[in-house]
Amino acid sequence: MLDVLKPLREPSIVEVALDLSRVRGVDAVNITVNEVDVETLSLTIVVEGPDIDFEGVKSVLEAAGAAIHSIDQVVAGDRLIEVPDLGRGE
């Protein structure tokens, strides 16, 4: 899960998603617009797949004029680890 800042200009998030889906190891892409500014889009980008070529993901985003602010979540291994929602006071 990536926190990304992209200029409002082209390419569209549809084009970025399609380009990301072509990166080696990527099976699925989800792009959510969190905020729209005068010149930028704040995005959450989730890429899923086996053995993702992170440098390829980075290259696609850089070609779109985007910058990765942070990597907010990484999941690896043979099974999914359920993380408790600590914000609910449980």
VEXDREN-2710 file (C-alpha; in Angstrom, 1 decimal):
% VEXDREN-2710
k/r/px/py/pz
1/MET/0.0/0.0/0.0
2/LEU/1.6/3.2/-1.2
3/ASP/0.9/6.9/-0.3
4/VAL/1.5/8.7/-3.6
5/LEU/1.3/12.3/-4.7
6/LYS/0.6/12.8/-8.5
7/PRO/0.2/16.0/-10.5
8/LEU/-3.4/16.6/-11.6
9/ARG/-2.3/16.6/-15.3
10/GLU/-2.1/13.6/-17.5
11/PRO/-1.8/10.6/-17.3
12/SER/-5.1/9.8/-15.7
13/ILE/-5.3/7.4/-12.8
14/VAL/-6.9/4.9/-15.2
15/GLU/-3.8/5.0/-17.4
16/VAL/-1.5/4.7/-14.3
17/ALA/-3.5/1.7/-13.1
18/LEU/-3.2/0.0/-16.4
19/ASP/0.5/0.7/-16.6
20/LEU/1.0/-0.7/-13.1
21/SER/-1.0/-3.8/-13.9
22/ARG/1.7/-4.6/-16.6
23/VAL/4.6/-4.6/-14.1
24/ARG/6.1/-8.0/-13.5
25/GLY/4.4/-9.8/-10.6
26/VAL/1.4/-7.4/-10.4
27/ASP/-1.9/-9.2/-10.5
28/ALA/-4.2/-6.4/-9.3
29/VAL/-4.1/-2.6/-8.8
30/ASN/-6.4/-0.4/-6.8
31/ILE/-6.1/3.4/-6.8
32/THR/-8.1/5.6/-4.4
33/VAL/-8.1/9.4/-4.6
34/ASN/-7.9/10.7/-1.1
35/GLU/-7.6/14.4/-1.8
36/VAL/-7.7/16.8/-4.8
37/ASP/-5.7/20.0/-4.7
38/VAL/-5.3/22.7/-7.3
39/GLU/-2.3/20.9/-8.8
40/THR/-2.1/17.5/-7.2
41/LEU/-3.9/14.3/-6.4
42/SER/-3.2/12.5/-3.1
43/LEU/-3.6/8.7/-3.8
44/THR/-3.5/5.4/-2.0
45/ILE/-2.3/2.8/-4.4
46/VAL/-2.5/-0.9/-3.6
47/VAL/-0.7/-3.4/-5.8
48/GLU/-1.1/-7.2/-5.2
49/GLY/0.7/-10.1/-6.7
50/PRO/3.5/-12.6/-6.3
51/ASP/7.0/-11.3/-6.3
52/ILE/6.2/-7.7/-7.4
53/ASP/8.9/-5.8/-9.2
54/PHE/9.0/-2.8/-6.9
55/GLU/11.5/-1.0/-9.1
56/GLY/9.1/-1.4/-12.0
57/VAL/6.2/0.0/-9.9
58/LYS/8.5/3.0/-8.9
59/SER/9.4/3.5/-12.6
60/VAL/5.8/3.6/-13.7
61/LEU/4.9/6.2/-11.0
62/GLU/7.9/8.3/-11.8
63/ALA/7.1/8.3/-15.5
64/ALA/3.6/9.6/-14.5
65/GLY/5.3/12.5/-12.5
66/ALA/4.2/10.9/-9.2
67/ALA/6.2/10.7/-6.0
68/ILE/5.9/7.9/-3.4
69/HIS/5.5/9.6/0.0
70/SER/5.5/6.4/2.0
71/ILE/5.0/2.7/1.9
72/ASP/2.1/2.2/4.4
73/GLN/1.7/-1.5/4.4
74/VAL/3.5/-4.6/3.1
75/VAL/2.2/-8.1/3.3
76/ALA/4.5/-11.1/2.6
77/GLY/4.5/-14.9/3.2
78/ASP/2.3/-17.8/2.5
79/ARG/-0.7/-16.6/4.6
80/LEU/-2.4/-13.4/5.6
81/ILE/-1.9/-12.1/9.1
82/GLU/-5.0/-10.6/10.6
83/VAL/-4.2/-7.3/12.3
84/PRO/-6.5/-6.3/15.1
85/ASP/-8.2/-2.8/14.8
86/LEU/-6.5/-1.1/17.7
87/GLY/-8.5/2.1/17.1
88/ARG/-11.7/0.5/18.5
89/GLY/-10.4/0.0/22.1
90/GLU/-10.6/-3.8/21.9
END
